[in-house]
Amino acid sequence: MGLLFYLSFYGGSVLSLSRSFEELLNEYLPMIRSIASSFPAYYREDLMQEGSFGLSKALNSYKESLGVPFKFYARACIKNSVYSAYRRLCRNEALDRIDDRQQSSDEMLEDTVIEQKDIEAFFHRLRENLSEMETKILSEYLQDKSYEEIALSLHVSPKTVDNSLFRIKAKIKKLY
């Protein structure tokens, strides 16, 4: 019923559905943004995406026979999606904090025991096992550059970068 309403509402066909949904989304984006803005900024992008999913759910489940204007139904669906997502995000964050606290004291001690000389020795062994190209690619990769950026700066293909990083990771596993 929702899809038929949508098609008749926008006078379109199934072929124009994605374009029409984009128009509908643009129309309801200020409402989605307004609902998401009542939550901490850290979550807003995720919540706006959830609001878009809520709009899609409203579109697919709307029944004109209930006598409720689509705008009010869509707002309720968007709010429900955003609120549910926020609760889910908060719950996951709380579980992560609990997991962090439960980390055993032995593991925490082990993490702090790694000394600088061990790290230096590891990188020294790694450098001995890497080719010149692999060393350059690793250096660029550690600077948070994308495969494409690395490929451009070293005049190689992105696939070469990908293959080199795969070999580097295999060498790291072998050394570690």
C-alpha positions as CSV (number, residue, x, y, z in Angstrom):
1,M,0.0,0.0,0.0
2,G,2.8,2.4,0.8
3,L,4.5,2.1,-2.5
4,L,1.3,2.6,-4.4
5,F,0.5,5.7,-2.3
6,Y,4.0,7.0,-3.0
7,L,3.7,6.4,-6.7
8,S,0.3,8.1,-6.9
9,F,1.4,10.9,-4.6
10,Y,4.3,11.8,-6.9
11,G,2.5,10.7,-10.1
12,G,5.4,8.5,-11.1
13,S,6.2,5.0,-12.1
14,V,8.4,2.4,-10.6
15,L,11.2,3.5,-12.9
16,S,11.2,7.0,-11.4
17,L,11.0,5.7,-7.9
18,S,14.6,6.4,-6.9
19,R,14.5,9.9,-8.3
20,S,11.2,10.6,-6.6
21,F,12.4,9.3,-3.2
22,E,15.4,11.6,-3.5
23,E,13.0,14.5,-4.0
24,L,10.9,13.3,-1.0
25,L,14.1,13.0,1.1
26,N,15.1,16.5,0.2
27,E,11.7,17.8,1.2
28,Y,11.8,16.0,4.6
29,L,15.5,16.7,5.2
30,P,14.9,19.8,7.3
31,M,12.5,17.8,9.5
32,I,15.1,15.0,9.9
33,R,17.8,17.5,10.7
34,S,15.6,19.2,13.3
35,I,14.8,15.9,15.0
36,A,18.5,14.8,15.0
37,S,19.7,18.2,16.2
38,S,18.1,17.6,19.6
39,F,20.8,14.9,20.3
40,P,24.5,15.4,20.9
41,A,26.5,16.5,17.9
42,Y,28.6,13.4,18.0
43,Y,25.7,11.2,16.9
44,R,23.9,13.6,14.5
45,E,25.2,12.2,11.2
46,D,24.3,8.6,12.2
47,L,20.9,9.8,13.5
48,M,20.2,11.7,10.3
49,Q,20.8,8.6,8.3
50,E,18.5,6.7,10.6
51,G,15.9,9.4,10.1
52,S,16.2,8.8,6.3
53,F,15.6,5.1,6.9
54,G,12.5,6.1,9.0
55,L,11.2,8.1,6.1
56,S,11.7,5.1,3.8
57,K,9.8,2.9,6.4
58,A,7.0,5.5,6.5
59,L,6.8,5.5,2.7
60,N,6.6,1.7,2.6
61,S,4.1,1.2,5.4
62,Y,1.8,4.3,5.0
63,K,-1.9,3.5,4.6
64,E,-4.0,6.3,3.3
65,S,-7.1,4.6,4.6
66,L,-6.1,5.4,8.2
67,G,-7.0,9.1,7.5
68,V,-3.7,10.4,8.9
69,P,-1.8,12.9,6.6
70,F,1.5,11.4,5.3
71,K,3.5,14.3,6.8
72,F,2.4,13.4,10.4
73,Y,2.9,9.7,9.8
74,A,6.4,10.3,8.4
75,R,7.3,12.5,11.3
76,A,6.3,9.8,13.8
77,C,8.3,7.2,11.9
78,I,11.3,9.4,11.6
79,K,11.2,10.2,15.3
80,N,10.9,6.5,16.2
81,S,13.8,5.5,14.0
82,V,16.0,8.3,15.4
83,Y,15.1,7.6,19.0
84,S,15.6,3.9,18.6
85,A,19.0,4.5,17.0
86,Y,20.1,6.8,19.8
87,R,19.1,4.3,22.4
88,R,21.0,1.6,20.5
89,L,24.1,3.8,20.2
90,C,24.0,4.7,23.9
91,R,23.6,1.1,24.9
92,N,26.5,0.0,22.7
93,E,28.7,2.7,24.2
94,A,27.8,1.6,27.7
95,L,28.6,-2.0,26.9
96,D,32.0,-0.9,25.4
97,R,32.8,1.0,28.6
98,I,31.9,-2.1,30.7
99,D,34.1,-4.3,28.5
100,D,36.9,-1.8,28.9
101,R,36.6,-1.9,32.7
102,Q,36.6,-5.7,32.7
103,Q,39.9,-6.0,31.0
104,S,42.0,-8.0,33.4
105,S,44.8,-6.3,35.3
106,D,47.2,-8.9,33.8
107,E,46.3,-7.6,30.3
108,M,46.7,-4.0,31.3
109,L,50.1,-4.8,32.9
110,E,51.2,-6.7,29.8
111,D,50.2,-3.7,27.6
112,T,52.4,-1.3,29.7
113,V,55.4,-3.7,29.8
114,I,56.1,-3.2,26.1
115,E,59.2,-1.1,26.1
116,Q,60.5,1.4,23.5
117,K,63.5,-0.8,22.6
118,D,61.1,-3.7,21.7
119,I,59.3,-1.4,19.4
120,E,62.5,-0.1,17.8
121,A,63.8,-3.6,17.4
122,F,60.5,-4.6,15.7
123,F,60.7,-1.7,13.2
124,H,64.3,-2.4,12.5
125,R,63.6,-6.0,11.6
126,L,60.6,-4.9,9.6
127,R,62.7,-2.4,7.6
128,E,65.2,-5.1,6.8
129,N,62.5,-7.2,5.3
130,L,60.7,-4.6,3.2
131,S,61.7,-3.6,-0.3
132,E,62.3,0.1,-1.0
133,M,58.9,0.4,-2.6
134,E,57.2,-1.3,0.3
135,T,59.0,1.1,2.7
136,K,57.7,4.1,0.8
137,I,54.2,2.8,0.6
138,L,54.1,2.0,4.3
139,S,55.4,5.4,5.1
140,E,52.7,7.0,3.1
141,Y,50.0,4.7,4.5
142,L,51.0,5.5,8.0
143,Q,50.3,9.2,7.2
144,D,46.7,8.2,6.7
145,K,46.8,8.6,2.9
146,S,44.3,6.7,0.7
147,Y,45.4,4.1,-1.8
148,E,44.8,6.6,-4.6
149,E,46.8,9.3,-2.9
150,I,49.7,6.9,-2.4
151,A,49.5,5.7,-6.0
152,L,49.6,9.3,-7.3
153,S,52.6,10.3,-5.2
154,L,54.6,7.2,-6.0
155,H,53.5,7.0,-9.6
156,V,52.1,3.5,-9.3
157,S,48.7,2.0,-9.6
158,P,46.3,1.7,-6.7
159,K,46.4,-2.1,-7.2
160,T,50.2,-2.0,-6.7
161,V,49.6,-0.2,-3.4
162,D,47.0,-2.7,-2.4
163,N,49.3,-5.7,-3.2
164,S,52.3,-4.1,-1.4
165,L,50.2,-3.4,1.7
166,F,49.0,-7.0,1.6
167,R,52.7,-8.2,1.5
168,I,53.7,-5.8,4.3
169,K,50.9,-7.1,6.5
170,A,52.0,-10.7,5.8
171,K,55.6,-9.7,6.8
172,I,54.4,-8.0,9.9
173,K,52.5,-11.1,11.0
174,K,55.5,-13.2,10.3
175,L,57.8,-11.0,12.4
176,Y,55.3,-10.4,15.2
